[in-house]
Amino acid sequence: MPIDLDAIRAQFPALSIVDNDVSRVYFDNPAGTQVPLSVVEKMRDCLIQSNANIQGNFRTSVQVDALIAETRQAMADLLNAPSPDEIVFGQNMTTITLHISRSIGRLLHEGDEIVLSRMDHDANVGPWLMLAEDLGLTVRWLPFDTESYEFDINMLDELLNERTKLVCVGYASNMTGTINDVKAICERAKAIGAITYIDAVQAVPHISTDVQDIGCDFLVCSAYKFFGPHQGILWGRRELMEGLVPYKVRPVSEKIPGCFETGTQSHEGMAGTLGAVDYFSWIGQTMARSYHTNYSQFSGRRQALHAAMDCLFDYETTMAKSLLGGLRQLPGVTVHGITDPAALDRRVPTVSFTVEGVPPDAVSRELAAQNIFVWSGHFYAVEAARLLGIYDQGSAVRVGPVHYNSAAEIDTLLNVLEDFLPRAHVA
């Protein structure tokens, strides 16, 4: 059955807010999504019923321990992780990566090589550049084709050698929207014994994510990008994490995953993350039953979650098709990403574009004046903006619909742009 958009939108209180008789249109989702009631309720209950630190003998502490265990299992189901013990929580993906990079660095030596991507968010670039500087590592860069907006995997083969120890790449680009073939990348890295670190922040909100099928060693994401609170999550392969030296205070357990969770965690953030997973499960059970056969190897919540993501991706693809088609009809607009209607299965609906003669910030300000929320800039995808040649011109405008957006909202955006851009060119 098709998704019930009215039922979905009813779950998100923010979508009903009206400012000066104008409804809000949330297309700023790649930087952070709105949250369903299940998230709000889980966080509220945590702060009222379980507001305590961990591992105590009294009721509130016992309850928060149970909450953390439940949320680890929920994230293991969402990512198809073998064990909840492989799920690590932190403030966000950037903070987790900066932290774990120090432990991974203990495995590396001067002269070793790491491969980074020109398509990635700087959270999967900057920490590794600093590590390379600290340890005397050599950095090799994997570029992407600026016409196809995809990697040529054969170029990766030219970068990998016996000195390569680490390969870091994004699952989906927060600039171009490209879904990268991380499974093929991990296969090639594994063949030469390199560790793989996958940034899935832009992928998890849109596509079924299966760490076992991908074959990676680490995968990171952020709950506030998939309809949850500000919370980061890392999955790490058990045998690797157990071999790392955790950077922690002495009283903390040496066992995973807690040894990698520095200080007192955001228990309410974990509760909200559980609420986001519950929301996806609701979609899977009520609107995605026909997709369950795609995941006959799973059962229960795990099956419902992955079916939900397939269902929502199909809906988002229809919106991406309308958005891309409309943008391409506007004079002076260049979309920086895949636009071929037959290839939309290789991208998420995150769409970046530039307008000849019009600064990206001017476009985002005009849309904001109409209560349409979009971002402009480089979105921390510094290397991508530079490779595309747009960094010095203010980079791009980014429109990021998700499944709670409607076709009518896409039309509203396109109508505003159609009216504004000719006037902007004149100005």
BAFIPA-235177 format. One line per 10 residues: their letters; for each residue x, y, z of C-alpha. Coordinates in Angstrom, 2 decimals, padded with zeros to 5 digits. Each point is the difference from the previous one (the first is absolute). Layout:
BEGIN
A = X,Y,Z ~ ...;
# end
This chain:
BEGIN
MPIDLDAIRA = 000.00,000.00,000.00 ~ 001.18,003.60,-000.55 ~ 001.02,001.99,003.02 ~ -002.71,001.90,001.85 ~ 001.50,003.50,-000.08 ~ -002.72,001.50,002.18 ~ 000.60,-002.63,002.69 ~ 003.75,000.58,-000.22 ~ -000.25,003.79,000.22 ~ -002.33,-000.33,002.99;
QFPALSIVDN = 002.90,-001.60,001.89 ~ 002.14,003.17,-000.32 ~ -001.28,002.97,002.05 ~ 002.43,002.44,-001.64 ~ -001.59,-000.53,-003.41 ~ -003.22,001.71,001.12 ~ 001.66,003.24,001.13 ~ -001.13,003.11,-001.87 ~ 001.85,003.33,000.07 ~ -002.04,003.09,-000.92;
DVSRVYFDNP = -002.53,-002.21,-001.80 ~ 002.75,-001.70,-002.04 ~ 000.78,-003.68,000.55 ~ 003.59,-001.06,000.51 ~ 001.61,-002.10,-002.73 ~ 002.89,-002.02,001.40 ~ 002.53,-000.71,-002.74 ~ 002.99,000.48,002.34 ~ -000.13,-003.70,000.93 ~ 003.55,-001.02,-001.04;
AGTQVPLSVV = 001.25,002.13,002.90 ~ -002.62,-001.28,002.44 ~ -003.54,-001.37,-000.19 ~ -003.12,000.68,002.03 ~ -001.03,-002.61,002.57 ~ -003.14,-002.12,000.41 ~ -002.02,-000.17,003.21 ~ 001.58,-003.34,000.89 ~ 003.35,001.77,000.41 ~ -001.45,002.78,002.16;
EKMRDCLIQS = -001.85,-002.48,002.18 ~ 002.99,-002.29,000.50 ~ 002.22,002.94,000.98 ~ -002.64,001.40,002.34 ~ -000.49,-003.37,001.69 ~ 003.74,-000.42,000.44 ~ 000.41,003.40,001.64 ~ -002.92,-000.63,002.34 ~ 000.19,-003.74,000.70 ~ 003.69,-000.87,-000.45;
NANIQGNFRT = 002.02,003.13,000.69 ~ 003.02,-001.58,001.66 ~ 003.50,-001.19,-000.71 ~ 000.76,-003.57,-000.95 ~ 000.77,-003.19,001.90 ~ -001.64,000.84,003.32 ~ -002.13,-002.28,002.17 ~ -003.01,002.35,000.18 ~ -003.00,000.07,-002.33 ~ 000.78,002.99,-002.23;
SVQVDALIAE = 003.54,-001.21,-000.65 ~ -001.21,-003.52,-000.76 ~ -002.53,001.48,-002.41 ~ 002.59,002.07,-001.87 ~ 002.25,-003.07,-000.31 ~ -002.92,-001.83,-001.59 ~ -000.68,002.96,-002.31 ~ 003.60,000.04,-001.22 ~ -000.06,-003.75,-000.66 ~ -003.27,000.32,-001.90;
TRQAMADLLN = 001.32,002.86,-002.13 ~ 003.17,-001.92,-000.85 ~ -002.14,-002.89,-001.20 ~ -002.22,002.37,-002.00 ~ 003.00,001.50,-001.80 ~ 001.41,-003.48,-000.58 ~ -003.29,-000.84,-001.72 ~ 000.03,003.19,-002.08 ~ 003.57,-000.62,-001.20 ~ -000.22,-003.84,-000.02;
APSPDEIVFG = 002.88,-000.19,002.44 ~ 000.87,-003.46,001.33 ~ -000.08,001.17,003.62 ~ -001.21,002.99,002.04 ~ 003.41,-000.04,001.71 ~ 001.43,001.43,-003.23 ~ -002.11,003.18,000.28 ~ 001.73,003.06,001.50 ~ -001.78,003.25,000.84 ~ 001.45,003.51,-000.03;
QNMTTITLHI = -000.91,003.63,-000.49 ~ -000.02,-000.15,-003.82 ~ 001.84,-001.65,-002.88 ~ 002.74,002.65,-000.05 ~ 000.77,-000.33,003.69 ~ -000.02,-003.80,-000.13 ~ 002.34,-000.01,-003.01 ~ 002.45,002.43,001.60 ~ 000.01,-002.20,003.10 ~ 000.32,-003.45,-001.60;
SRSIGRLLHE = 002.60,001.28,-002.49 ~ 002.46,000.25,002.90 ~ -000.48,-003.68,000.79 ~ 000.25,-001.04,-003.65 ~ 003.15,002.10,-000.23 ~ 001.67,-002.36,002.49 ~ -000.04,-002.62,-002.78 ~ 001.76,002.26,-002.51 ~ 003.63,000.94,-000.50 ~ 002.01,002.63,-001.81;
GDEIVLSRMD = 000.00,-000.71,-003.73 ~ -003.35,-001.81,000.03 ~ -002.59,001.24,-002.49 ~ -003.66,000.92,000.35 ~ -002.57,000.62,-002.74 ~ -002.48,002.86,000.33 ~ -002.77,001.13,-002.33 ~ -000.51,003.35,-001.76 ~ -003.77,-000.52,000.37 ~ -000.19,-000.26,003.79;
HDANVGPWLM = -001.23,002.26,002.77 ~ 003.00,001.32,001.88 ~ -000.91,-002.09,003.04 ~ 001.42,-002.95,-001.94 ~ 002.95,002.01,-001.29 ~ 001.26,002.46,002.62 ~ 000.57,-002.52,002.83 ~ 002.06,-002.21,-002.30 ~ 002.03,002.91,-001.39 ~ 000.92,000.97,003.55;
LAEDLGLTVR = 000.89,-003.60,000.79 ~ 002.17,-000.14,-003.13 ~ 001.80,003.15,001.06 ~ 000.56,-001.33,003.52 ~ 001.31,-003.40,-001.13 ~ 001.73,000.78,-003.28 ~ -002.52,-001.88,-002.14 ~ -000.39,000.42,-003.75 ~ -003.46,001.07,-001.18 ~ -001.29,-001.25,-003.37;
WLPFDTESYE = -003.10,001.65,-001.46 ~ -002.84,-001.75,-001.82 ~ -001.62,002.57,-002.34 ~ -003.42,-000.24,-001.57 ~ -001.00,000.68,-003.59 ~ -001.43,003.53,-000.14 ~ -002.28,-000.97,-002.89 ~ -001.40,-003.29,001.31 ~ 000.36,001.01,003.71 ~ 001.16,-003.53,000.77;
FDINMLDELL = 003.24,-001.73,000.88 ~ 001.91,-002.01,-002.56 ~ 000.81,-003.07,002.09 ~ 002.90,-000.78,-002.31 ~ 001.69,003.16,001.30 ~ -000.18,-001.47,003.51 ~ 002.00,-002.99,-001.22 ~ 002.73,002.42,-001.05 ~ 000.13,001.49,003.51 ~ 000.01,-003.22,002.03;
NERTKLVCVG = 003.23,-001.81,000.76 ~ 001.70,-001.96,002.77 ~ 000.59,003.23,001.96 ~ -003.71,000.94,000.05 ~ -001.33,-000.48,003.52 ~ -003.25,002.01,000.06 ~ -002.69,000.93,-002.56 ~ -002.60,002.62,000.99 ~ -002.97,000.76,-002.24 ~ -003.59,001.22,000.19;
YASNMTGTIN = -002.97,-002.23,-000.75 ~ -002.04,002.89,-001.42 ~ 001.20,003.51,-000.77 ~ -001.51,002.94,001.84 ~ 000.93,002.21,-002.99 ~ -000.73,-002.04,-003.14 ~ -002.41,-002.54,001.46 ~ 001.90,-002.88,-001.63 ~ -000.36,-003.42,001.64 ~ 003.47,-001.50,-000.22;
DVKAICERAK = 000.74,-003.66,-000.55 ~ 001.53,-000.42,003.44 ~ -000.31,-003.78,-000.20 ~ 002.36,-000.11,-002.99 ~ 002.34,002.47,001.68 ~ 000.11,-002.09,003.17 ~ 000.66,-003.18,-001.99 ~ 003.05,001.58,-001.63 ~ 001.26,001.44,003.26 ~ -000.43,-003.30,001.82;
AIGAITYIDA = 001.93,-001.81,-002.73 ~ 003.14,001.95,000.93 ~ -000.68,-000.08,003.76 ~ -001.15,003.62,000.47 ~ -002.52,001.15,002.60 ~ -003.14,001.67,-001.39 ~ -001.85,002.89,001.64 ~ -003.38,000.92,-001.54 ~ -001.82,003.28,000.62 ~ -003.68,-000.94,-000.34;
VQAVPHISTD = -001.49,003.21,001.39 ~ -001.75,000.83,-003.30 ~ -000.83,-003.60,-000.84 ~ -001.77,-001.30,003.10 ~ -002.96,002.45,-000.27 ~ -000.76,-001.21,-003.52 ~ 001.13,-003.58,-000.70 ~ 000.17,-003.40,001.64 ~ 003.44,-000.21,001.62 ~ 001.54,-003.42,000.62;
VQDIGCDFLV = 003.51,000.01,001.46 ~ 000.38,-003.74,-000.50 ~ -000.84,000.21,-003.68 ~ 002.22,003.05,-000.51 ~ 002.93,-001.78,001.61 ~ 001.40,003.13,001.66 ~ 001.90,000.19,003.27 ~ -001.56,003.18,001.38 ~ -003.16,001.90,-000.92 ~ -001.19,003.23,001.57;
CSAYKFFGPH = -003.26,001.94,-000.13 ~ -001.89,002.71,001.90 ~ -003.53,-000.40,001.34 ~ -000.98,003.61,-000.63 ~ 000.33,-000.69,-003.72 ~ -002.47,-002.92,000.23 ~ -002.82,001.72,001.93 ~ 001.55,-000.37,003.44 ~ 001.79,002.27,002.49 ~ 003.59,001.24,-000.04;
QGILWGRREL = 001.73,-003.33,000.51 ~ 002.83,-001.76,-001.81 ~ 000.34,-003.74,-000.52 ~ 002.97,-002.12,-001.03 ~ -000.06,-003.66,-000.96 ~ 003.36,-001.73,000.19 ~ 001.01,-003.55,-000.79 ~ 000.46,-001.78,003.33 ~ 003.41,-001.52,-000.67 ~ 001.37,003.37,-001.06;
MEGLVPYKVR = -001.48,001.99,002.88 ~ 001.22,-002.53,002.52 ~ 003.51,000.46,-001.40 ~ 000.00,003.80,000.28 ~ 001.31,002.02,002.94 ~ -002.93,002.13,001.20 ~ 000.68,003.59,001.08 ~ -001.90,000.13,003.28 ~ 000.22,000.73,003.69 ~ 001.34,-002.81,002.19;
PVSEKIPGCF = -003.16,-001.04,001.90 ~ -001.90,-000.78,-003.22 ~ -000.30,-003.64,-001.05 ~ 002.49,-001.38,-002.49 ~ -002.79,-001.83,-001.80 ~ -001.77,001.13,-003.15 ~ -002.06,001.99,-000.67 ~ 000.14,002.04,003.21 ~ 003.76,000.49,-000.13 ~ -000.48,002.26,-003.04;
ETGTQSHEGM = -002.78,002.10,001.53 ~ 001.81,002.83,001.74 ~ -001.69,001.50,003.06 ~ -003.70,-000.03,000.77 ~ -001.99,-000.46,-003.17 ~ -003.23,001.70,-001.05 ~ -002.48,-002.58,001.25 ~ -002.89,002.12,-001.25 ~ 001.73,000.06,-003.40 ~ 000.15,-003.78,000.03;
AGTLGAVDYF = -003.70,-000.11,000.93 ~ -000.81,002.29,-002.92 ~ 002.06,-002.19,-002.32 ~ -002.08,-002.96,001.11 ~ -003.09,002.07,-000.79 ~ 001.27,000.64,-003.53 ~ 000.58,-003.72,-000.55 ~ -003.49,-000.70,001.37 ~ -001.38,002.46,-002.55 ~ 001.70,-001.82,-002.89;
SWIGQTMARS = -001.31,-003.28,001.38 ~ -003.52,001.43,-000.02 ~ 000.43,000.89,-003.68 ~ 001.25,-003.51,-000.70 ~ -002.93,-001.64,001.74 ~ -002.76,002.25,-001.38 ~ 001.09,001.25,-003.44 ~ 002.82,-002.23,-001.22 ~ -001.42,-003.51,000.31 ~ 000.53,-000.64,-003.71;
YHTNYSQFSG = 003.72,000.67,000.46 ~ 000.49,-002.64,002.71 ~ 000.78,-002.65,-002.60 ~ 003.14,002.00,-000.88 ~ 001.32,-001.01,003.43 ~ -001.16,-003.56,000.52 ~ 003.31,-000.67,001.77 ~ -001.13,002.32,002.82 ~ -002.93,-000.17,002.38 ~ -001.84,002.22,002.45;
RRQALHAAMD = 001.12,003.60,000.41 ~ 003.13,-000.49,-002.11 ~ -002.10,-001.07,-002.98 ~ -002.50,002.83,000.50 ~ 002.77,002.62,000.19 ~ 001.74,-000.99,-003.21 ~ -003.32,-000.37,-001.84 ~ -000.94,003.49,001.17 ~ 003.16,001.50,-001.42 ~ -000.63,-001.55,-003.43;
CLFDYETTMA = -003.56,001.29,000.04 ~ 001.02,003.53,000.98 ~ 002.83,000.05,-002.54 ~ -002.44,-000.77,-002.79 ~ -002.19,002.92,001.06 ~ 002.98,002.34,000.34 ~ 001.17,-000.98,-003.47 ~ -003.27,001.26,-001.47 ~ 000.58,003.34,001.73 ~ 003.60,000.14,-001.18;
KSLLGGLRQL = -001.18,-000.59,-003.56 ~ -002.44,002.91,000.20 ~ 002.52,002.29,001.69 ~ 002.80,-000.75,-002.44 ~ -002.28,000.27,-003.01 ~ -001.28,003.37,001.17 ~ 003.44,001.41,000.78 ~ 001.32,-000.98,-003.40 ~ -002.74,002.08,-001.64 ~ 001.09,003.18,001.78;
PGVTVHGITD = 002.39,002.28,-001.93 ~ 003.58,000.15,001.24 ~ -000.40,-002.87,002.47 ~ 002.66,-002.71,000.22 ~ -000.72,-003.05,002.14 ~ 003.15,-001.47,001.53 ~ -001.00,-003.63,000.15 ~ -001.61,-002.86,-001.89 ~ -003.07,001.19,-001.95 ~ -000.71,-002.90,-002.37;
PAALDRRVPT = -003.49,-001.27,000.94 ~ 001.19,-003.55,-000.69 ~ 002.85,000.32,002.52 ~ -001.82,001.41,003.03 ~ 000.50,-003.27,001.87 ~ 003.64,001.09,000.28 ~ -000.73,003.18,001.92 ~ -001.85,001.25,003.08 ~ -002.37,002.98,-000.44 ~ 002.59,002.49,001.29;
VSFTVEGVPP = 000.34,002.43,-002.93 ~ 002.59,002.79,-000.35 ~ -000.11,002.60,-002.76 ~ 001.45,003.31,-001.08 ~ -001.51,002.83,-002.02 ~ 002.11,001.91,-002.49 ~ 000.47,003.56,001.19 ~ -001.90,-000.47,003.28 ~ 001.84,-000.71,003.28 ~ -001.25,-003.11,001.83;
DAVSRELAAQ = -000.61,002.03,003.15 ~ -002.32,002.34,-001.91 ~ -002.09,-002.97,-001.11 ~ -000.22,-001.46,003.52 ~ -000.95,003.39,001.45 ~ -002.82,000.46,-002.52 ~ -001.32,-003.47,000.76 ~ 000.24,000.68,003.74 ~ -002.09,003.14,-000.53 ~ -002.70,-002.32,-001.39;
NIFVWSGHFY = 000.37,-002.33,003.03 ~ 001.78,-002.65,-002.09 ~ 003.03,-001.27,001.90 ~ 003.12,-000.93,-001.99 ~ 003.75,000.30,000.55 ~ 002.65,001.74,-002.04 ~ 003.77,-000.38,000.21 ~ 002.39,-002.95,-000.13 ~ -001.78,-002.04,002.71 ~ 003.42,-001.06,001.35;
AVEAARLLGI = 000.57,-001.91,-003.26 ~ 003.06,002.18,-000.60 ~ 001.84,-002.36,-002.33 ~ -003.10,-000.59,-002.14 ~ -000.71,003.72,-000.36 ~ 003.60,000.63,-001.03 ~ 000.05,-002.85,-002.52 ~ -003.25,001.29,-001.51 ~ 001.50,003.48,-000.29 ~ -002.73,001.69,002.02;
YDQGSAVRVG = 001.75,000.53,003.34 ~ 001.11,003.59,-000.66 ~ -003.43,001.00,-001.32 ~ -001.89,-000.89,003.16 ~ -000.35,-003.67,-000.99 ~ -003.65,-001.03,-000.49 ~ -003.63,000.02,001.09 ~ -001.12,-003.29,001.52 ~ -003.58,-001.30,000.01 ~ -000.54,-003.21,001.96;
PVHYNSAAEI = -003.51,-001.47,-000.03 ~ -000.75,-003.03,002.16 ~ -003.02,-002.25,000.20 ~ -002.10,002.41,002.09 ~ 000.19,002.59,-002.78 ~ -002.68,000.17,-002.67 ~ -000.21,000.47,-003.74 ~ -001.83,003.26,000.68 ~ 003.00,001.29,001.94 ~ 002.28,-000.83,-002.92;
DTLLNVLEDF = -002.32,001.99,-002.26 ~ 000.02,002.93,002.44 ~ 003.79,000.08,-000.04 ~ 000.20,-000.16,-003.78 ~ -002.63,002.72,-000.42 ~ 001.90,002.36,002.31 ~ 003.23,-000.63,-001.89 ~ -001.71,000.47,-003.35 ~ -001.23,003.41,001.15 ~ 003.15,001.09,001.80;
LPRAHVA = 002.86,-001.03,-002.29 ~ -000.82,002.30,-002.95 ~ -000.21,002.95,002.39 ~ 003.23,-001.05,001.68 ~ 001.78,-000.07,-003.36 ~ -001.25,003.51,-000.77 ~ 001.19,001.23,003.38;
# end
